[in-house]
């Protein structure tokens, strides 16, 4: 059974978002990293890149597959987790902590409220 962080919001494509001051930190859920398997590479956007809700923001490569991770909100990328360049497996080990992917400045903070609550995500992920 996957862990669900009660302090974040989720997307239907299994990203999570945590409000952190005036920025929003984004990662993939524990369910998503379990589905992918052993993560071997993470391609992150450049700082300053545009995040467009529902559009690819980067790529996560696992041993058997590669998948885009989607921007859950419109905004601009403030920071990327450069630690993942040398330790992509951190996404498997700590998807809600040290395995975060990017932080964005949101154009429209109301988009955060539109994301799935932990309860809604739990039913989507079949938990």
PyMOL commands that set and color helices and strands:
alter all, ss='L'
color gray80, all
select helices_A, chain A and resi 30-36+82-85+90-93+110-114+118-124
alter helices_A, ss='H'
color red, helices_A
select strands_A, chain A and resi 9-10+15-20+23-28+39-43+50-51+56-62+66-70+75-80+102-106
alter strands_A, ss='S'
color yellow, strands_A
deselect
rebuild
show_as cartoon
